[in-house]
Every structure is written in structure tokens, then in C-alpha cells.
Amino acid sequence: MNTLTLSFMSLYASFTMATYYGASLDLDKLSSGTIGIATFLVFTLGGLDKSGGIEITAFSSNGLFVAIITSIFSVRVLWIFKKYNIGIKMPASVPPAIGKSFSALLPVLASIIVAWFIRSICNFDLVTFLNTVCQPFVSSSENIWTAMLVVFITLLLWSCGLHGDGIFLGLFTPFGLQWLDQNAKLVAKGVSSTQLPHVLAGLGNTGLIRMTVWTAAVWPLVIFMLISKNKFLKKLGVTAGIPAIFTIVEPVIYGLPIALNPYLIIPFVFSGTISTGVGYLLMSSPWMGKFFVAIPWATPQFLLGPLGTGDIKTILIVIISFVIGLLCYLPFWPIYVKSLEKKAE
Amino acid sequence: MPSIKMKFFDTMENKMQKITGPMARFSNLKVVQAIVNGLMGTMPIILSGAFFMILYVLGSPSIGTSGKALIPFLTPLASNFYG
């Protein structure tokens, strides 16, 4: 179930994004959606493998950046064809459903040929390419600055309304898994979990960053919303709070919203970044356990540490992150509430 | 004291109003709108997937170091929740 829904996110998104983009450019919605999904598939897959299966890595959040590019490109192709009036025209007597699908034939063909040329003929895979571009940047330096920079960029993307985890953080999953694997091998050899070499093990999906970022950047907001007198905020706090415990933060980020909200972006970005820095320092100290078990990303933060490291002391990181988040939001939240009240008047 | 606090809030508010304009312009770009709305459109699928993910977390014995699931009667279904 999880693989078919969450790990196919880019596939769904390439349809929805193309549909919305097409609608805003006054194009036929269904044609835009289908051209988007077709271009995404051709651009990422490059054919079936020997046993007749397909490679699904690009469908997960790793491929979200590619999905954005392909859906925007393909809808633009559709738009160009409509603007210059190129296409097969059916006589007026033909039912509109058939006429529409025929008029989308040439743009779909053009868009698919471009994608196929890049992917299959030039053998250029953008998803792997993005991963290899990041490789020297990450693998050479697993330190506190990398951790903070990664979180900073991810949160910056979120605050622009883009899915930061999918677009940027997901690119680091291969390294995170590699480090996790090396840690796990050492544990199997009998090394204690506090002496492991990789602090950022599990970067991308699980691990240290998942423990610090949303604890600092989202949980304080949920608490503030719950104790707020404003009816809208209180209701949102209840509905968005439950998924937020399981680190599903989209309802808060898009619902409050944090995205493109000038009052909350500054504490949002900095609380997560600072708490990651502090968390890194704590975890790299010799008396704190490091991650060696892959924990699914929807695990609540206070369980993530004890389960993934086998060290109950890691809960301290979550508590400290939460306090940092509270302190960051404290000066900004009243201003935001005041601006909401002003708007209501 | 309260007057200093109010002054601080007011200057902050003025400063923030300055970024609101360009930010609103950026968010109203058709491309950005399409991406945000499109990602919002996948939300029902993602949230229902996350629901199964939670069940998997509760039911899988391979999570953590104890070798026991948090809710043992979910264990036989755990691989189905994930797969």
C-alpha cells in the first residue's frame, strides 16, 4: 500500500501539476494531464527491463523535481501548438471528445519524442544525474555544516510552497542509506551504537534530521494553534496536529499556511536549521547513540531515536529541538495573530 | 517595558509588510501556482498512504532493536501495509 501511494508520488504529481498548469493557460485539462504523465514516464523510464518490469525509483519523491520539469515542459508544448494553431482538425460534426483527443495528438507526439530522444537516444537519466551531481558535495563532508545547509535549503523550498523533502532532501537518500548500512555492519560486529562513525546515517528519509527539523519547525506551531483563542487556528490545530505527530507536516505548511507567509517563514527556516546544528553536536558526542536501523519516515520523533539507535537518551535531542523551536517562534507568533485579527476586521 | 515591546512588534510588522509584495507576486506566477496546487492535489493519496505507513510502523517487528512489534496482532499484515 505504502509503495503504491507514497512512493508513486511523482507519478501522481506529474498528472495533477500538468492539469493545473494547463487549466491556468486555458488549455484542455484532460489533455494537459495526460501529456504530463506520458512525458514523465517516457523521460524517466527509458523502456522495460529484461524481465518486463519497470524501475520505480523515479516515481518516488526522488523524481519530484523531474516531474515538475516534465509536466511544465509538456504543457508548454501543448500551449505552443495551440497558439500557432497546429494540429489535426476534425469537422464540426465529430463529437467533442474525439475532436479534442485528435487535436492533442501532435503535441503529445512532439513532447514524447523530445523526452524519448533525451532519455533513450542520448541515454541521459536526470534522476541519477542529480544524485551524482550531489555526490561529491555530500560524501566528502559529513559534518555539521552540511547538515545545516541541507536543512536550510529544504526549509527554504518549503517556505516557497515547494515540497522541499521531495525536491531536495530526497536526493540524499542514497548516501543516507549507505551510511546507515555501514553503521549497521559495525553494530553486527559488536561495536556499541555510541561509537559509530556516521552521525547523519539515514539522511533523506529518516535519521537525525527527521528528529530535529519538524520538532522545531512545526510542533511549536501546533501547540500555539491549540492554545490560541482564534477559532480557525484552534480547529486547524486539532486537525493538523494529529498528522504532525507522525511527522506529516503538509497540512500545517499548506493549511496555516507557513508557505509564503512573511510572518512565519523566518522562524520556520531558522528553528529547523539551528535545532539540526544543536542535534548534530549532541549526537556526535561519544555518549549519544547513532542511527543504525532504517525507521520509516512516519514514525513520531520521540520514538524515532530510541527505536533507530537503541539509545533512550536520544529523546533529549527531540526535547531540546522543541524548546529551540518554541523560542524561535515566540516573538513572531503574536505578530502573525495580530495581522490575522486585522484582516478579519 | 510594554511600550518598548510594542515598538519592536510594530517595526517588525512594517519590515514584514515590505516582503509581502514580492512574495505574493512570486506565489501568483502560473508555474508556482500549478506546482503548489498540483502537490496539494496529491494530498489525499499521500495521506491515505501515510495511514498505512503508520500501521506498518506499529505492526512491524523489524523496527527498532527489541525484535518485538509495538502492536503484535498487526504483525502478520505488516508486509502488506508496506508493499
Interface residues (C-beta under 8 A of the other chain):
Chain A: M1 N2 T3 L4 T5 L6 M9 Y12 A13 T16 M17 A18 T19 Y20 Y21 S24 L25 I68 S71 I72 C160 G161 L162 H163 P243 F246 I248 E250 Y254 A259 L260 P262 Y263 V293 I295 P296 W297 A298 T299 P306 L307 G308 G310 P331 F332 P334 I335 K338 S339
Chain B: F8 F9 M12 E13 M16 Q17 I19 T20 M23 A24 F26 S27 K30 V31 V32 Q33 A34 I35 V36 N37 G38 L39 M40 G41 T42 M43 I45 I46 L47 S48 G49 A50 F52 M53 I54 Y56 V57 I63 G64 T65 N80 F81 Y82 G83
